[in-house]
Amino acid sequence: MFATTHWSVVLAAGQNRSDGAAKALEELCRTYWYPLYAYLRRKGYSEHDAQDLAQGFICQLLERRSLEKVEREKGKFRSFLLASLNYFLADERDRGLAQKRGGGRELLSLEFNEAEGRYAVDAIVHEASPEKLYERRWALTLLECVLARLTREFADAGKSELFGQLQGFLVVGSRGKSYREIAAETGLSEEAVNKAVQRMRQRYSELFRQEIAQTVATPGEVEEELRHLCGVLSS
């Protein structure tokens, strides 16, 4: 599985710019663009400047795919993306921001209308540095992807209603209906509900690690990144 994760495909392609690497990089950018936007807003850029800069940066990244400075052994996509954005911002300052970022190009359709609403909540809830906000939004975006995948799996199995009942138990210790109440509503036994929750949590954990694997260069970095992101979320 790991050999075909998005970031490992991009790194393996290097400067060859293969179609597979291009699609993998585009998918990663499509998924993780919002943490960049939140970072730019917290850095003090206006809503429209942050939109232009995020769009322009991603356009440039997809066109150039400058990966020569990324060490495969240490290449986390999270770190690469933020470092690349800061280089991009420095270049923009040097040019005096003379042109609209990205030159009006839109290689990806990014939901900027929703982004500002999300940032408004972030700005109220989290008084963090741009870097810490970026990492927190990265971790939350990853969790959103995992939850979406788990939701689809239950739906594909014809168990959307059951998932709606069990979802509140994803986090150990969360409060809500009891197993007995859910058993009465679903027609399952309490033991069956308990086992269904255990399976759901196990699958959630598996998907969490799979999603992290998409953003690191080697299998050995998965657990390291997992610990880091869990620390970010708990801080």
Sequence and secondary structure as in RCSB ss.txt:
>XXXX:A:sequence
MFATTHWSVVLAAGQNRSDGAAKALEELCRTYWYPLYAYLRRKGYSEHDAQDLAQGFICQLLERRSLEKVEREKG
KFRSFLLASLNYFLADERDRGLAQKRGGGRELLSLEFNEAEGRYAVDAIVHEASPEKLYERRWALTLLECVLARL
TREFADAGKSELFGQLQGFLVVGSRGKSYREIAAETGLSEEAVNKAVQRMRQRYSELFRQEIAQTVATPGEVEEE
LRHLCGVLSS
>XXXX:A:secstr
 GGGSHHHHHHHHGGG  HHHHHHHHHHHHHHHHHHHHHHHHTT  HHHHHHHHHHHHHHHHHH   TT  GGG 
 HHHHHHHHHHHHHHHHHHTTT S GGGG  SS   HHHHHHHHHHHHHH    HHHHHHHHHHHHHHHHHHHHH
HHHHHHTT HHHHHHHGGGSSTT  SS HHHHHHHHT  HHHHHHHHHHHHHHHHHHHHHHHHTTSSSTTHHHHH
HHHHHHHHH 
